[in-house]
Amino acid sequence: MSFVYAEKTQKEFGQDISFPIKIYSDTKTKLIGAYKANWSEQAFKLIERYGFIKCINIGSNMALSFAGNNTAYAHDLLNWMENERKFDEEDAIDKAFEIHNSANKDDIEFIICYVDDDNESHIVCIKERQLLKDVPSAWIGSPKAFRKLQEIRFKYGNPTNTSLSLFQRAVEECKDDSVGGFLICDYYDANEQQFIFQERLEAYGAGSQIIPPGGIIAFNRPSETGDCTIHFIPDPSEVIIEFYQNSTILFYTRRYRYSEIDTNNKHTKHFMLPMLVDASTNKVLPV
């Protein structure tokens, strides 16, 4: 099912107020039924372990997110976009709504975020047989995760702005085993004038540290300590996650594949699938 949440966040700079879009999503994916047969052995193993990306930047000014029980329908929309080549936001919205209505209502849901020529941001939500335009926020996927997010937002956070940490708590505490994996943040960078997968650094420590007076806390200890340091590298088109302790990069991409089976698979070629890369040599690692 997965979980995606998008919102316009209020940002003040002097007298100016803007409303940039942020999109949070998970990566967990359940491969069931005939969907199991659509992958090479390498891709199947990595998707089971790492999932794939549910938010894809379409050009510089549009981001497409999807969730549901049958995300193969999302590939139909991506394939249409690839073949159509020239289309505007309304074309994409109409096609997404058409695909949603052609399936069972829980099979596929969409959020389309875009910034128009006047630099105005828009969020469109397609689910439950409804097309909602210009909403301040939208969610698709797991109702359990959304209910938990609402509970956490009103108890601990600002009800008008959702941080990544609040989204993470909702994913961890919602008790929906179809939600999880890595958490991805996509946002529209007004300076760069494009959607970018946001940079961040996460450090997880195992055990305690004894710090002498005036000493420095170590945030990047070796793997023998059980620590884990993760760097999400900013990029407009791919999700790049580097693990410092073992010099490995988890790379979600539409450009590269492990096998020709996946390269030539017309049912999956537009998805952002995981690959493992050696950070020191940039060589693809065996699965």
N, C-alpha and C positions, 0 to 999 in steps of 0.2 A: 504493500500500500504506500509506504514512504510518507514523508511529511515535508511540505514546503510552505514557507510564510514570507510574504512580501509586504512592505509598507513604505509610505513616504515619511521620512524622518525630518523633523523641523531643525533647520540649522541657521543660526544667526551669526552674521559677520558685520559688526557695526550696526548701521541702520537697515541693512539688507537682510531679508529672510528668504531662504530657499528651502525646497522640499525634495532633497535627493532620495532616490529609491535604493533600498537595500533588500536583498533576497537571501533568505537562509534556507538551506536544504540539507537533507542527509544523503547518504550513498547506498544504504542497505538495499539489496535486491534479492527477491526470492525467485529462483528459476524453477518453474513448475510446468507440468504438461508438455505440450509440443515445443514450448520455448526452450526446453533443455537441449533440443537437438540442433539449435541454431548457432552453435558456437564450436570453435576448435577446442581441442582438449586444454590447451594453455589458457585460452580466454575463459572457458568454463570454470577452471580452477580459480583464476584470479577474480572473476565476478562473484563467485560464491564467497570468497574471502573478503574482497574489498568493495563489491557492488559496482555501480557506475554512476555517472553524473546525471542528475535530473534537471539541471539548469544549464542551458546552452545559449551563448551569446550569438545572436544572428546579426552579423554586421556590427557596426559601432553603436547604434542607437536602439537596439531591440534585444531583449532577453526572453527566451521561451523556457518555461518550467512546466513539468508534468508530473503526475502521480496517478495511481490507480492500480486495479487488479490485473490489467493487461496493457502494459506500457508499449507493446508492439504497435498500438494505435498512434503513439507519439512518433514512431518512425515513419508512419504514413504522412504525417504533417511535415516532418523534416525532409522527406523525399519530395513532397510537393514543392517545398521551398527551393530545393536544389534544382528541380526541373523547371520551375517557373522563372527563376533567376530575377526577374524584375516584378516586384509586387510592393504594394504599400501596406501600411499598418491595418487598414480596414480589410484588405484582401486576406491577410494572415488571420485576422480575428474571425472573419466569416468562414474560412476554411477550417479553422480549429473548432468552431461551433458545429459545423457540418459533420466533422469526424466524431465529435463527442456525441451528437445525436444519432449517429449511425451504430453506436455500440451500446451495450448495457451501461446505465448511467454511472456505475461505480468502476467501469473498466478503465476509463481515461478522463482525467480532468486537467485543465490547463490554466496557467497564469501567464499572461503576456504583458510585459513591461516595456515601455518605449518612451523616448523623448522626441518631441516633434520639432519642426523647423523653428518654432518660437522659443525653444528651450524649455517648454513645459513638459513635465513628467506625467505619465499616465499608467495606471494599473488596471488591467482587464482580467476578470475572473470568469472561467467557464466551468460550471459544475452543476449537478442536480437539474440538468436540462434548462439552465438559466445562463444568460450572458449579461454580466454586470460590468459596465464601463465606468471608468474614472472613479474607482473606489479608493479610499485612503489606505486601505490594507486588504489583504486577501490571503486565504489559506486553502490548501488542497491536500488530500491524503487522509491521514489518520485522525478521526474525530477525538480519539483518546488523547493524542498528543496535543491537539488544539485546546481541549478542555484543560489539560494540565498547564499549558502555556498561559491561558487566561487566568487560572488560579494563581500562578507564580507572578505574573505581571502585576496583578492588583495587590498582591500581598507584599512583594519585595521590590517592585520596580515602578517605573513610570508608565502608566497605562497608555500614554500616547507615543512612547518610543520603546522598542524592544531591542535589547542588546543581545549579542551572540551568547553571552553567558546565561541569559534567561532562556534563550532557545535551547541551549545545551541541557539545562536542568530539565526542561520539559521533555526532551527526547529521552533522557536518562530515567526519568521518574514516571513516564506515562504507562509503563507496563504493557506496551504493544510491541511484540517481538518482530513485527514487520518494519519497525523504525529503528535506525541506528547507523553505525559506521562512522565515517568521518563527516564532520559538519562543514559545509561549504558556504562561504559568504560572497555574493556577487553584488556589485553596486555600480551606480553611474557616477563616474568621476567627471565633474563639470570642467575641470581644468584640461583633462585629456580629451574630453568630449566623446567618451565611450564607456561602455560597461567593462569592468575589470574584476577578475576574481581577486579578492582583497588579500593583501599581505598580512601575515601575523606570525608570531613566534609563540609556541607553547612549550613549557618545560614541566615535566613530571618527575618528581623525586621519589626514590624508594629509600626508606629509612631516614634517620636523622643526621644532621651535620653538627659538629662541634666547632663553633666559630669563636676564635679568641677575640678579646677586645680590639676593636679597630680592624678586624678581619673582614673578608669579603665572602658573601655567600656564592658558592659555585653553582651556576645554572646549567652547566654543560659537562657533567662528570662522565667518565667512561662507562661503557655498557656493563662492565663488571659490577658496578654499584647498583644496577637495576634502574638507573635514570633513563629518561627518554626526552630528547629535545627535537621538536618538530617545527620546521620552517615552511610555511605556506608562501610560495614565491608568487608575486603579483604577475598576472598575465591576462590579456584580453580574450584569449581564445581557448586556453588549456588550463587544467588544474595541475599544479606541480607541487608536490609535497616532499620535502627532503628530510630524511631522518639522519641526524648528525652522528649518532653513536655507531651506526654500521655503514655510513657513507652510501646510503641507498636512496633513490628517488622513486616515489610512486607517481606515475605520470598518466593522467587521464587525457586521452587524445582521440580525435577523429582522423588524424593524418596517418598514423602508423598502426600496424597490426603485427601480431606474432606470426600469423599464418595466412597464406593465400585463401584459406577457407573463410576467414573473417574479412579479408580484403574484398573478396568477390561475392560475399553474402549480401544480396540486395535487401534482406530483411533487417540487417543490423549495421550496415556500413556507416550510417550517419550518427550512431551513438558515440559518446565519449567513453571509451573503454580503458581499463587500467593496463599499464605496463610497468615492469620493474627495470630500473636502470642503475648501473653503477655510477655513483656521483663523481668518482675520481677519473673514470675512463670514458664516461658517457656511452658505454656499451650496454646493450640489452641483456638482462640477466635471465638465465634459464628458470623455468617454472618447475 
